[in-house]
Amino acid sequence: MIRGGAARGAPAGDKKWSVGPIGLPEGEAERRWSSSEVDGLLDGMDRLEFVLRFTLSHPAASSVIVGTSNPRHLSANLAVAEKGPLPPDLCDAAKRRLHREPGTYR
């Protein structure tokens, strides 16, 4: 089970990294995102869609808990979840980029 599978919405356009994943210092999530150069893999996806689908791609995940108090965000998250995990080649490319920095992906 993965809790917080959307990084508290930090990469979403309306959040603009104003919040971050619990346990990371302020600005660290944005710094890791930028240094990984994952933006180059999005191919038209917005960042939050990518993060949600990447989370859904984890082979050991049986459930992903994503919370929101905004009905529009809920609808958008459900639409993303219906698309399913990322294609394996895209997921592998993201993992390679995220592994550049120790401790950023498990």
N, C-alpha and C positions, 0 to 999 in steps of 0.2 A: 504494500500500500504506500502510495506517495502522497504526502500532504504538502500543499503549497506548490503544486505542479505548474503554476503560472508565475512563480517568482513574485508573488503579491502584485502582479500586473505591472511591475516596474518597466518592462520594455514597451508597454502599450503607448500608442501615440498620445493619448490624453494624460498619461501619468508622467511621461518624459523623465523617467528615472527619479521622480520626486520621492519615491519610496523604494525600498530594496528588500531583498530576501532577508528574513530574520537571521541574525547571527553574523551578518557581514557588516563591516564598518560603512558609514555613509560614503557613497560614491564608488564603492568597490565593485558592485555588480556592473555598473556602466563601464568601469575601467577594464574588467575582465572581458565584457562583451566586445569592446573596441579592440583590445589587444588580440583577441581570437580571430578577428576578421570574418566572423560568421556572417556578417551582412552580405558578403559576396556570394553566399549560398542561397539567399532568400528567393530569388527568381520570381518576384512579384508577390510573395507572401509578406504580410506585415510581421513585425517581430513577435508579437504575442501569439499569432498563429503558429509560427515556427517553434516557439518555446513550448506551447501546449502539445503540438504534434511530436516534438522531440521527446517530451516526457512520456507520452503515450507509446513511444517506440521502445522504451526500456523493456527488455525481455522478461524481467522478473516482476513487472508491475501487473497486479491483478485489479487494482483500483487506483484512481487518481482523484484526490479531493481538491476541488477548485471552488472557492467561495466568492460570493459577491453580494452586495446589497443593491446593485443596479440591474433592473430587469433587462436593459439593453445589453449589458455585458453578459448576462446569463444567456440570452438568445444567441449572441455572437459566439460565446464559448461552446454552446451546444452545436452550432453549425460547424465549428472547427473540429470538434470531437467526432462528428459524423464523417469527416474526411479520413479519419483514422491516422495511424502512425505515418511517419515520413517514409518515403521509399528507402529501402536498405542502403543504396549507394549514397544518398544524401545524408542519412543518419551517420554512416561511417565517415563521410567527409567532415561532418560537424564534430564528431568525436576526435578525429585527428587534430583539428584546429583547437579544440578545447583542451586536449592533452598537452599542448605546448607549455602550459603552465601547471605545475604540480598542484594537485588537490582541487582542480576545478570541475572534474567530472569523475563520477565513480560508476 
